[in-house]
Amino acid sequence: MSRLRALWQASFNATKRALVWSSDDLIPPSERCIFNFNSKDELKRWHLYSDSEYGGLSSASLEITDGASVGDTPLTGVFSGNLSLDMSEESTWRIRRYGFCGMRSKKFDGFIDLDAYDTIAMKIKGDGRCYISTVCFLTQDSLLNIKCPVSIVLQNLKS
């Protein structure tokens, strides 16, 4: 799709949303869930990446598991990765830093209006490592990326 067509489509969708009145426009809900790993379809909304795209040997996976058996929420998204500082001998890339993997949401159609909110909350369990969370905002002038370290307390994971 050409950039002009994409811009036209985004403008059309925004106008359509503006013309459809909702009570949430007057009094927004106190919370808004953007991502909830409650079905296998949720996996389609995420892109996994690792240094394997550049000849590294790291890998990443994301799956939906049933957490009810261990007393957690019924369905849970589980991201896992295997970090390797090695690179494939066949690699034609010459990058300096190997050993990364991650996940990011795919682009939305249109935008998510969060003007009524002042906080972002995430429910995360982990292995005690520090991770980086990046939130992108589209402003009138440019794209703003905010990167925050996320320290995750080590959880006793039950099998």
C-alpha positions as a LaTeX table, in Angstrom:
\begin{tabular}{lrrr}
\hline
Residue & $x$ (\AA) & $y$ (\AA) & $z$ (\AA) \\
\hline
Met1 & 0.00 & 0.00 & 0.00 \\
Ser2 & 1.43 & 3.36 & $-0.95$ \\
Arg3 & 2.16 & 5.93 & 1.72 \\
Leu4 & $-0.50$ & 8.26 & 0.34 \\
Arg5 & $-3.12$ & 5.53 & 0.46 \\
Ala6 & $-2.06$ & 4.58 & 4.00 \\
Leu7 & $-2.29$ & 8.21 & 5.10 \\
Trp8 & $-5.71$ & 8.57 & 3.47 \\
Gln9 & $-6.92$ & 5.35 & 5.15 \\
Ala10 & $-5.66$ & 6.47 & 8.58 \\
Ser11 & $-7.37$ & 9.85 & 8.13 \\
Phe12 & $-10.60$ & 8.18 & 7.04 \\
Asn13 & $-10.54$ & 5.81 & 10.04 \\
Ala14 & $-9.87$ & 8.68 & 12.47 \\
Thr15 & $-12.75$ & 10.69 & 11.00 \\
Lys16 & $-15.04$ & 7.69 & 11.22 \\
Arg17 & $-14.12$ & 7.17 & 14.90 \\
Ala18 & $-14.68$ & 10.87 & 15.62 \\
Leu19 & $-18.18$ & 10.76 & 14.15 \\
Val20 & $-19.25$ & 7.71 & 16.15 \\
Trp21 & $-20.21$ & 8.96 & 19.61 \\
Ser22 & $-19.36$ & 6.89 & 22.67 \\
Ser23 & $-20.03$ & 7.48 & 26.36 \\
Asp24 & $-16.35$ & 6.71 & 26.95 \\
Asp25 & $-15.57$ & 10.02 & 25.25 \\
Leu26 & $-17.19$ & 11.91 & 28.14 \\
Ile27 & $-16.10$ & 9.71 & 31.05 \\
Pro28 & $-13.37$ & 7.25 & 30.09 \\
Pro29 & $-13.14$ & 3.99 & 32.04 \\
Ser30 & $-10.70$ & 3.97 & 34.96 \\
Glu31 & $-8.65$ & 1.23 & 33.29 \\
Arg32 & $-8.07$ & 0.14 & 29.73 \\
Cys33 & $-6.51$ & $-3.18$ & 28.84 \\
Ile34 & $-4.46$ & $-2.96$ & 25.65 \\
Phe35 & $-2.90$ & $-6.44$ & 25.63 \\
Asn36 & $-4.35$ & $-9.47$ & 27.34 \\
Phe37 & $-2.95$ & $-12.90$ & 26.58 \\
Asn38 & $-6.31$ & $-14.63$ & 26.90 \\
Ser39 & $-6.39$ & $-16.48$ & 23.57 \\
Lys40 & $-4.09$ & $-18.01$ & 20.98 \\
Asp41 & $-5.14$ & $-15.25$ & 18.57 \\
Glu42 & $-3.22$ & $-12.78$ & 20.75 \\
Leu43 & 0.03 & $-14.29$ & 19.43 \\
Lys44 & $-0.72$ & $-12.77$ & 16.01 \\
Arg45 & $-0.40$ & $-9.28$ & 17.51 \\
Trp46 & 3.29 & $-9.75$ & 18.39 \\
His47 & 6.55 & $-9.88$ & 16.45 \\
Leu48 & 9.47 & $-11.85$ & 17.90 \\
Tyr49 & 13.04 & $-10.91$ & 17.04 \\
Ser50 & 16.57 & $-11.98$ & 17.91 \\
Asp51 & 20.11 & $-11.69$ & 16.66 \\
Ser52 & 19.45 & $-14.78$ & 14.51 \\
Glu53 & 18.26 & $-12.31$ & 11.86 \\
Tyr54 & 21.89 & $-11.12$ & 11.68 \\
Gly55 & 23.72 & $-14.42$ & 12.05 \\
Gly56 & 23.53 & $-14.74$ & 15.83 \\
Leu57 & 22.47 & $-17.92$ & 17.60 \\
Ser58 & 19.91 & $-16.46$ & 20.02 \\
Ser59 & 16.25 & $-17.45$ & 19.75 \\
Ala60 & 12.88 & $-16.28$ & 21.07 \\
Ser61 & 9.43 & $-17.80$ & 21.52 \\
Leu62 & 6.02 & $-16.70$ & 22.74 \\
Glu63 & 3.24 & $-19.05$ & 23.74 \\
Ile64 & $-0.07$ & $-18.96$ & 25.56 \\
Thr65 & $-0.15$ & $-21.36$ & 28.50 \\
Asp66 & $-2.80$ & $-22.39$ & 30.97 \\
Gly67 & $-1.69$ & $-20.83$ & 34.24 \\
Ala68 & $-4.71$ & $-22.04$ & 36.25 \\
Ser69 & $-2.90$ & $-25.25$ & 37.19 \\
Val70 & $-0.28$ & $-23.24$ & 39.12 \\
Gly71 & $-2.75$ & $-20.78$ & 40.66 \\
Asp72 & $-2.17$ & $-18.04$ & 38.10 \\
Thr73 & $-4.60$ & $-16.40$ & 35.70 \\
Pro74 & $-6.30$ & $-18.94$ & 33.42 \\
Leu75 & $-4.32$ & $-18.06$ & 30.27 \\
Thr76 & $-0.91$ & $-16.43$ & 30.36 \\
Gly77 & 1.53 & $-15.24$ & 27.70 \\
Val78 & 4.98 & $-16.73$ & 28.22 \\
Phe79 & 7.93 & $-15.16$ & 26.41 \\
Ser80 & 11.17 & $-17.09$ & 26.54 \\
Gly81 & 14.50 & $-16.59$ & 24.91 \\
Asn82 & 17.87 & $-18.24$ & 24.65 \\
Leu83 & 20.73 & $-15.74$ & 24.58 \\
Ser84 & 23.96 & $-16.69$ & 22.85 \\
Leu85 & 27.01 & $-14.49$ & 22.41 \\
Asp86 & 28.16 & $-16.68$ & 19.52 \\
Met87 & 27.48 & $-16.16$ & 15.85 \\
Ser88 & 27.00 & $-18.49$ & 12.94 \\
Glu89 & 30.16 & $-19.12$ & 10.94 \\
Glu90 & 28.18 & $-18.63$ & 7.71 \\
Ser91 & 27.06 & $-15.15$ & 8.76 \\
Thr92 & 27.85 & $-12.38$ & 6.28 \\
Trp93 & 26.80 & $-9.73$ & 8.81 \\
Arg94 & 29.52 & $-8.09$ & 10.84 \\
Ile95 & 27.70 & $-6.65$ & 13.82 \\
Arg96 & 29.49 & $-6.08$ & 17.09 \\
Arg97 & 26.91 & $-7.09$ & 19.67 \\
Tyr98 & 25.24 & $-10.44$ & 19.62 \\
Gly99 & 23.04 & $-11.90$ & 22.32 \\
Phe100 & 19.62 & $-10.27$ & 22.13 \\
Cys101 & 16.03 & $-11.34$ & 21.71 \\
Gly102 & 12.72 & $-9.66$ & 22.31 \\
Met103 & 9.15 & $-9.07$ & 21.25 \\
Arg104 & 7.21 & $-6.06$ & 20.08 \\
Ser105 & 3.60 & $-5.46$ & 19.23 \\
Lys106 & 2.72 & $-5.21$ & 15.59 \\
Lys107 & 1.47 & $-1.87$ & 14.30 \\
Phe108 & $-2.16$ & $-1.03$ & 14.95 \\
Asp109 & $-4.71$ & 0.17 & 12.46 \\
Gly110 & $-5.08$ & 3.80 & 13.44 \\
Phe111 & $-4.10$ & 4.65 & 17.00 \\
Ile112 & $-5.04$ & 4.05 & 20.62 \\
Asp113 & $-6.19$ & 7.23 & 22.33 \\
Leu114 & $-4.68$ & 7.26 & 25.83 \\
Asp115 & $-5.07$ & 10.98 & 26.54 \\
Ala116 & $-7.39$ & 10.29 & 29.49 \\
Tyr117 & $-4.79$ & 8.12 & 31.25 \\
Asp118 & $-1.62$ & 9.01 & 33.12 \\
Thr119 & $-0.18$ & 5.58 & 33.99 \\
Ile120 & 0.88 & 2.43 & 32.19 \\
Ala121 & 0.81 & $-0.76$ & 34.25 \\
Met122 & 2.20 & $-4.16$ & 33.30 \\
Lys123 & 1.78 & $-7.46$ & 35.09 \\
Ile124 & 5.04 & $-9.34$ & 34.58 \\
Lys125 & 6.63 & $-12.35$ & 36.24 \\
Gly126 & 10.20 & $-13.18$ & 35.47 \\
Asp127 & 13.63 & $-14.51$ & 36.19 \\
Gly128 & 15.08 & $-11.60$ & 38.17 \\
Arg129 & 16.82 & $-9.95$ & 35.23 \\
Cys130 & 16.41 & $-6.34$ & 34.17 \\
Tyr131 & 14.68 & $-5.75$ & 30.82 \\
Ile132 & 13.88 & $-2.69$ & 28.73 \\
Ser133 & 10.35 & $-1.66$ & 27.84 \\
Thr134 & 9.88 & 0.81 & 25.01 \\
Val135 & 6.64 & 2.70 & 24.50 \\
Cys136 & 6.18 & 4.66 & 21.26 \\
Phe137 & 4.05 & 7.78 & 21.06 \\
Leu138 & 3.10 & 9.53 & 17.86 \\
Thr139 & 3.12 & 13.26 & 18.54 \\
Gln140 & 2.16 & 16.04 & 16.16 \\
Asp141 & 5.80 & 16.54 & 15.23 \\
Ser142 & 7.46 & 13.15 & 15.43 \\
Leu143 & 7.59 & 9.66 & 16.86 \\
Leu144 & 8.64 & 9.64 & 20.51 \\
Asn145 & 10.20 & 6.49 & 22.01 \\
Ile146 & 10.38 & 6.22 & 25.78 \\
Lys147 & 12.64 & 3.46 & 27.09 \\
Cys148 & 12.35 & 2.32 & 30.70 \\
Pro149 & 14.27 & $-0.35$ & 32.58 \\
Val150 & 11.95 & $-2.97$ & 34.04 \\
Ser151 & 13.37 & $-4.88$ & 37.00 \\
Ile152 & 11.48 & $-8.10$ & 37.50 \\
Val153 & 11.53 & $-9.86$ & 40.85 \\
Leu154 & 12.51 & $-13.50$ & 40.63 \\
Gln155 & 9.42 & $-15.71$ & 40.82 \\
Asn156 & 9.44 & $-19.28$ & 42.03 \\
Leu157 & 8.11 & $-20.91$ & 38.91 \\
Lys158 & 6.24 & $-24.13$ & 39.60 \\
Ser159 & 6.04 & $-26.94$ & 37.09 \\
\hline
\end{tabular}
